[in-house]
Each structure stands twice: as C-alpha cells, then as structure tokens.
Amino acid sequence: MTTININGTAQPYTVGTTVADLVSVITGKVLLPSGQAADGGRLGVAVARNAGIVPRSQWAATAVEVNDEFEIVAAVQGG
C-alpha cells in the first residue's frame, strides 16, 4: 500500500496529491493556489514535510511522495 505519515499516523494517499490537498482535507476548507482559504478566512496552519517547512505559497506545487512524513499543525486560541 502507498502511504504517507501525517502527524504520526500512516495514511494511504493517491498519486498526484499535493500538500494543498492534505491541508484542504484536514481543515475542511477550499484553498486558492496561493494557499489562502478561498472563503477569505484564516487557516492558522503550518506544514512540515520530512522535517522541512513547506511555505504556504508552495503547498499547491508540492507533490506528496511515498513515505513522506508530515506534521500539520493548526493554531488554537485560548490558554
């Protein structure tokens, strides 16, 4: 099976998936090619792929590859 690891959990993925696709699924928001939410709202999300930060501007252009490891974190308000 073709898998990637997101936040410590192995998950199957489809060839052609991009980082923007992963963020869209996790946040439930449609993303523009710039990585901004199409609804204009704030995402508050950061993505690391194989321990390297993926800039928001590169999410749509960064293809997911077999055995990639992602940390996708969302900012949370409160204290």
DSSP file (Angstrom, degrees, kcal/mol; ACC not computed):
  #  RESIDUE AA STRUCTURE BP1 BP2  ACC     N-H-->O    O-->H-N    N-H-->O    O-->H-N    TCO  KAPPA ALPHA  PHI   PSI    X-CA   Y-CA   Z-CA
    1    1 A M              0   0    0      0, 0.0     2,-0.6     0, 0.0     0, 0.0   0.000 360.0 360.0 360.0 143.2    0.0    0.0    0.0
    2    2 A T        +     0   0    0     11,-0.2    11,-1.2    64,-0.1     2,-0.3  -0.784 360.0 168.3 -88.6 118.3    1.2    3.5   -0.8
    3    3 A T  E     -A   12   0A   0     -2,-0.6    64,-2.7     9,-0.2     2,-0.3  -0.896  27.2-164.8-133.4 160.1    1.2    5.5    2.4
    4    4 A I  E     -A   11   0A   0      7,-2.8     7,-3.3    -2,-0.3     2,-0.5  -0.841  27.5-119.6-128.1 170.0    2.4    8.8    3.9
    5    5 A N  E     -Ab  10  69A   0     63,-2.7    65,-3.9    -2,-0.3     2,-0.5  -0.961  25.1-174.5-118.7 120.0    2.6    9.7    7.6
    6    6 A I  E >  S-Ab   9  70A   0      3,-2.7     3,-1.6    -2,-0.5    65,-0.2  -0.959  74.3 -23.0-117.4 118.7    0.6   12.6    8.9
    7    7 A N  T 3  S-     0   0    0     63,-3.0    -1,-0.2    -2,-0.5    64,-0.1   0.862 130.0 -46.8  50.2  41.5    1.1   13.7   12.5
    8    8 A G  T 3  S+     0   0    0     62,-0.4     2,-0.5     1,-0.2    -1,-0.3   0.488 117.0 108.5  86.5   3.6    2.4   10.2   13.3
    9    9 A T  E <   -A    6   0A   0     -3,-1.6    -3,-2.7     2,-0.0     2,-0.2  -0.961  66.5-129.2-119.7 126.0   -0.3    8.2   11.6
   10   10 A A  E     +A    5   0A   0     -2,-0.5    -5,-0.2    -5,-0.2    59,-0.0  -0.514  34.6 176.8 -69.9 133.2    0.2    6.2    8.4
   11   11 A Q  E     -A    4   0A   0     -7,-3.3    -7,-2.8    -2,-0.2     2,-0.1  -0.998  29.3-117.0-140.0 142.3   -2.4    7.1    5.8
   12   12 A P  E     -A    3   0A   0      0, 0.0     2,-0.3     0, 0.0    -9,-0.2  -0.392  34.8-172.0 -70.5 155.4   -3.0    6.0    2.2
   13   13 A Y        -     0   0    0    -11,-1.2     2,-0.4    -2,-0.1   -11,-0.2  -0.965  22.2-116.4-145.0 164.0   -2.8    8.6   -0.5
   14   14 A T    >   -     0   0    0     -2,-0.3     3,-1.9     1,-0.0    50,-0.2  -0.831  38.6-103.7-101.9 136.7   -3.5    9.0   -4.2
   15   15 A V  T 3  S+     0   0    0     -2,-0.4     3,-0.1     1,-0.3    50,-0.1  -0.344 109.8  38.1 -56.9 136.1   -0.7    9.7   -6.6
   16   16 A G  T 3  S+     0   0    0     48,-0.4    -1,-0.3     1,-0.4     2,-0.1   0.311  81.3 141.3 100.4  -6.9   -0.9   13.4   -7.6
   17   17 A T    <   -     0   0    0     -3,-1.9    47,-3.1    47,-0.2    -1,-0.4  -0.431  34.8-157.6 -67.3 140.9   -1.9   14.6   -4.2
   18   18 A T  B  >  -E   63   0B   0     45,-0.3     4,-1.8    -2,-0.1    45,-0.2  -0.698  32.1-106.8-113.0 169.1   -0.4   17.9   -3.2
   19   19 A V  H  > S+     0   0    0     43,-2.1     4,-2.5    40,-0.8     5,-0.2   0.887 121.9  58.3 -60.9 -38.0    0.2   19.5    0.2
   20   20 A A  H  > S+     0   0    0     39,-1.6     4,-2.4    42,-0.2    -1,-0.2   0.884 102.9  53.3 -59.9 -37.9   -2.6   21.8   -0.5
   21   21 A D  H  > S+     0   0    0     38,-0.3     4,-2.2     2,-0.2    -1,-0.2   0.920 109.1  48.6 -62.4 -43.1   -4.9   18.8   -0.9
   22   22 A L  H  X S+     0   0    0     -4,-1.8     4,-2.5     1,-0.2    -2,-0.2   0.932 112.7  47.0 -62.6 -45.5   -3.9   17.5    2.5
   23   23 A V  H  X S+     0   0    0     -4,-2.5     4,-2.8     1,-0.2     6,-0.4   0.894 110.3  53.6 -64.7 -39.0   -4.4   20.9    4.2
   24   24 A S  H  X>S+     0   0    0     -4,-2.4     4,-2.0    -5,-0.2     5,-0.6   0.911 110.9  45.9 -62.1 -42.6   -7.8   21.2    2.5
   25   25 A V  H  <5S+     0   0    0     -4,-2.2    -2,-0.2     2,-0.2    -1,-0.2   0.928 115.5  46.2 -65.8 -44.5   -8.9   17.8    3.8
   26   26 A I  H  <5S+     0   0    0     -4,-2.5    -2,-0.2     1,-0.2    -1,-0.2   0.890 122.4  34.4 -67.9 -39.6   -7.7   18.5    7.3
   27   27 A T  H  <5S-     0   0    0     -4,-2.8    -1,-0.2    -5,-0.2    -2,-0.2   0.701  98.1-131.6 -89.2 -19.8   -9.2   22.0    7.6
   28   28 A G  T  <5 +     0   0    0     -4,-2.0     2,-0.4    -5,-0.3    -3,-0.2   0.691  67.3 121.8  75.7  17.7  -12.3   21.3    5.5
   29   29 A K      < -     0   0    0     -5,-0.6     2,-0.3    -6,-0.4    -1,-0.3  -0.881  66.2-120.9-117.5 146.9  -11.6   24.5    3.5
   30   30 A V        -     0   0    0     -2,-0.4     8,-3.1    -3,-0.1     9,-0.4  -0.671  34.2-147.0 -79.5 136.2  -11.1   25.1   -0.2
   31   31 A L  B     -F   37   0C   0     -2,-0.3     6,-0.2     6,-0.2     5,-0.0  -0.831   5.2-133.5-110.5 145.8   -7.7   26.6   -0.9
   32   32 A L    >   -     0   0    0      4,-3.2     3,-2.4    -2,-0.4    28,-0.1  -0.472  39.6-100.1 -80.8 163.1   -6.6   29.0   -3.5
   33   33 A P  T 3  S+     0   0    0      0, 0.0    27,-0.5     0, 0.0    28,-0.1   0.760 124.8  62.6 -57.1 -22.7   -3.3   28.3   -5.4
   34   34 A S  T 3  S-     0   0    0      2,-0.1    25,-0.1    25,-0.1     3,-0.1   0.607 119.3-111.2 -76.5 -11.1   -1.7   30.8   -3.1
   35   35 A G  S <  S+     0   0    0     -3,-2.4     2,-0.2     1,-0.4    22,-0.1   0.388  77.8 128.3  93.2  -2.3   -2.5   28.6   -0.1
   36   36 A Q  S    S-     0   0    0      1,-0.1    -4,-3.2     7,-0.0    -1,-0.4  -0.543  71.0 -96.5 -82.8 152.6   -5.1   31.1    1.3
   37   37 A A  B >   -F   31   0C   0      4,-0.7     3,-1.8    -6,-0.2    -6,-0.2  -0.494  25.8-134.9 -67.8 135.4   -8.6   29.9    2.2
   38   38 A A  T 3  S+     0   0    0     -8,-3.1    -1,-0.1     1,-0.3    -7,-0.1   0.773 105.0  58.8 -63.7 -25.8  -11.0   30.6   -0.7
   39   39 A D  T 3  S-     0   0    0     -9,-0.4    -1,-0.3     2,-0.1     3,-0.1   0.464 115.3-115.3 -83.7   0.4  -13.5   32.0    1.8
   40   40 A G  S <  S+     0   0    0     -3,-1.8    -2,-0.1     1,-0.3    -1,-0.1   0.399  72.7 132.4  83.8  -4.3  -11.0   34.6    3.0
   41   41 A G        -     0   0    0      1,-0.1    -4,-0.7    -5,-0.0     2,-0.3  -0.248  63.4 -97.3 -76.4 168.1  -10.8   33.1    6.5
   42   42 A R        -     0   0    0      1,-0.1    -1,-0.1    -6,-0.1    -6,-0.0  -0.658  25.6-166.8 -86.6 141.1   -7.6   32.5    8.3
   43   43 A L        -     0   0    0     -2,-0.3    32,-0.1     2,-0.1    -1,-0.1   0.858   8.5-161.8 -91.8 -43.5   -6.2   28.9    8.3
   44   44 A G        +     0   0    0      1,-0.2    31,-3.3    30,-0.1     2,-0.4   0.892  42.5 140.1  61.2  39.6   -3.6   29.2   11.0
   45   45 A V  E     -C   74   0A   0     29,-0.2     2,-0.4     2,-0.0    -1,-0.2  -0.922  35.5-169.4-120.7 139.8   -1.9   26.1    9.7
   46   46 A A  E     -C   73   0A   0     27,-2.5    27,-2.3    -2,-0.4     2,-0.4  -0.968   9.4-156.5-124.3 145.5    1.8   25.3    9.3
   47   47 A V  E     -C   72   0A   0      7,-0.5     7,-2.8    -2,-0.4     2,-0.4  -0.978   9.2-173.4-127.7 131.0    3.1   22.3    7.4
   48   48 A A  E     -CD  71  53A   0     23,-2.4    23,-2.3    -2,-0.4     2,-0.5  -0.985   6.8-164.5-118.3 133.2    6.4   20.4    7.7
   49   49 A R  E >  S-CD  70  52A   0      3,-3.2     3,-1.8    -2,-0.4    21,-0.2  -0.974  77.8 -16.4-118.2 120.4    7.4   17.7    5.2
   50   50 A N  T 3  S-     0   0    0     19,-3.6    -1,-0.2    -2,-0.5    20,-0.1   0.900 130.7 -52.3  50.2  45.0   10.2   15.4    6.2
   51   51 A A  T 3  S+     0   0    0     18,-0.4     2,-0.4     1,-0.2    -1,-0.3   0.498 118.2 109.0  73.0   8.2   11.2   18.0    8.9
   52   52 A G  E <  S-D   49   0A   0     -3,-1.8    -3,-3.2     2,-0.0    -1,-0.2  -0.948  73.2-114.7-115.7 136.3   11.4   20.9    6.5
   53   53 A I  E     -D   48   0A   0     -2,-0.4    -5,-0.3    -5,-0.3    -7,-0.0  -0.414  21.2-147.5 -65.8 136.7    8.8   23.7    6.5
   54   54 A V        -     0   0    0     -7,-2.8    -7,-0.5    -2,-0.1     5,-0.1  -0.931  20.8-129.5-104.1 111.5    6.7   23.9    3.3
   55   55 A P    >>  -     0   0    0      0, 0.0     3,-2.4     0, 0.0     4,-0.5  -0.288  16.6-120.1 -60.2 144.1    5.8   27.6    2.7
   56   56 A R  G >4 S+     0   0    0      1,-0.3     3,-1.4     2,-0.2     4,-0.4   0.861 113.7  61.7 -52.0 -38.9    2.2   28.3    2.1
   57   57 A S  G 34 S+     0   0    0      1,-0.3    -1,-0.3     2,-0.1     4,-0.1   0.655 106.5  46.9 -64.9 -14.2    3.0   29.6   -1.3
   58   58 A Q  G X> S+     0   0    0     -3,-2.4     4,-0.9     1,-0.1     3,-0.5   0.434  81.9  96.4-106.2  -1.8    4.4   26.2   -2.3
   59   59 A W  G X< S+     0   0    0     -3,-1.4   -39,-1.6    -4,-0.5   -40,-0.8   0.908  86.4  46.6 -57.0 -45.3    1.6   24.0   -1.0
   60   60 A A  G 34 S+     0   0    0    -27,-0.5    -1,-0.2    -4,-0.4    -2,-0.1   0.757 116.4  45.4 -70.8 -23.1   -0.2   23.7   -4.4
   61   61 A A  G <4 S+     0   0    0     -3,-0.5     2,-0.8   -28,-0.1    -1,-0.2   0.468  91.4  93.3 -98.4  -2.9    3.1   22.9   -6.2
   62   62 A T    <<  -     0   0    0     -4,-0.9   -43,-2.1    -3,-0.8   -42,-0.2  -0.814  65.0-152.5 -99.8 109.3    4.4   20.4   -3.7
   63   63 A A  B     -E   18   0B   0     -2,-0.8     2,-0.3   -45,-0.2   -45,-0.3  -0.537  16.5-120.3 -79.4 142.2    3.5   16.8   -4.6
   64   64 A V        -     0   0    0    -47,-3.1   -48,-0.4    -2,-0.2     2,-0.3  -0.638  31.2-161.0 -79.9 137.4    3.2   14.2   -1.9
   65   65 A E    >   -     0   0    0     -2,-0.3     3,-2.2   -50,-0.1   -50,-0.0  -0.888  31.4 -79.4-123.1 153.7    5.6   11.3   -2.3
   66   66 A V  T 3  S+     0   0    0     -2,-0.3   -62,-0.2     1,-0.3     3,-0.1  -0.154 114.8  11.6 -52.1 139.1    5.5    7.8   -0.9
   67   67 A N  T 3  S+     0   0    0    -64,-2.7    -1,-0.3     1,-0.2   -63,-0.2   0.533  86.9 153.8  67.2  10.7    6.8    7.6    2.7
   68   68 A D    <   -     0   0    0     -3,-2.2   -63,-2.7   -65,-0.3     2,-0.5  -0.367  36.0-142.4 -60.5 148.2    6.7   11.3    3.2
   69   69 A E  E     -b    5   0A   0    -65,-0.2   -19,-3.6    -3,-0.1     2,-0.4  -0.978  19.5-170.0-118.1 125.3    6.3   12.4    6.8
   70   70 A F  E     -bC   6  49A   0    -65,-3.9   -63,-3.0    -2,-0.5     2,-0.5  -0.892  19.0-165.2-117.0 141.9    4.1   15.4    7.5
   71   71 A E  E     - C   0  48A   0    -23,-2.3   -23,-2.4    -2,-0.4     2,-0.6  -0.988  15.7-178.2-117.6 117.3    3.5   17.5   10.6
   72   72 A I  E     - C   0  47A   0     -2,-0.5     2,-0.4   -25,-0.2   -25,-0.2  -0.962   7.1-179.1-119.5 114.0    0.4   19.6   10.0
   73   73 A V  E     - C   0  46A   0    -27,-2.3   -27,-2.5    -2,-0.6     2,-0.4  -0.898  14.4-154.6-120.4 144.6   -0.4   21.9   13.0
   74   74 A A  E     - C   0  45A   0     -2,-0.4   -29,-0.2   -29,-0.2     2,-0.2  -0.938  23.3-117.9-117.2 137.7   -3.1   24.4   13.5
   75   75 A A        -     0   0    0    -31,-3.3     2,-0.4    -2,-0.4     0, 0.0  -0.474  29.7-159.1 -69.8 142.4   -3.0   27.3   15.8
   76   76 A V        -     0   0    0     -2,-0.2     2,-0.1     2,-0.1   -32,-0.0  -0.987   9.2-134.0-127.9 134.3   -5.6   27.2   18.6
   77   77 A Q        +     0   0    0     -2,-0.4     2,-0.2     2,-0.0     0, 0.0  -0.469  62.5  56.3 -82.4 157.8   -6.8   30.2   20.6
   78   78 A G              0   0    0     -2,-0.1    -2,-0.1     1,-0.1     0, 0.0  -0.568 360.0 360.0 115.6-179.3   -7.1   30.1   24.3
   79   79 A G              0   0    0     -2,-0.2    -1,-0.1     0, 0.0    -2,-0.0   0.382 360.0 360.0-159.3 360.0   -4.8   29.5   27.1
